[in-house]
Amino acid sequence: MIGVILWSDVQMRKAVVWCEDQGDLAFLCEDTPFEHLKGLSAGDLIEFDVKIDGNLRRVDKPILLKGYEAGDVAANLINSAHATSTPTGKILTFPSPKPINAVSGLPSERAM
């Protein structure tokens, strides 16, 4: 499974993870060895096995995935959004990403 750290506390050795299957959140608990994940913080992308413990999904064998730096996920989302006011509230719109050719690094000719 791949997931994004939503919250973590390295001293307490705990973290909450959003999972790619969009099911229940998974929890990284103090009894899971993750000393190799120094500085684990919100926005980090990890790969892990899911261990079911009663009605709780637990992170098992986590591996930090490199090449993904999200920083403060919530702040980045808010800063990249444009708010539109409506009678029922605000609607946040986000700019469409421009496809990049993975080989050349240049903008793609066609949208995917």
Secondary structure, 3 states (H helix, E strand, C coil): CEEEEEEEECCCCEEEEEECCCCCCEEECCCCCCCCCCCCCCCCEEEEEEEEECCEEEEEEEEECCCCCCCCHHHHHHHHCEEEEECCEEEEECCCCCCECCCCCCECCCCC
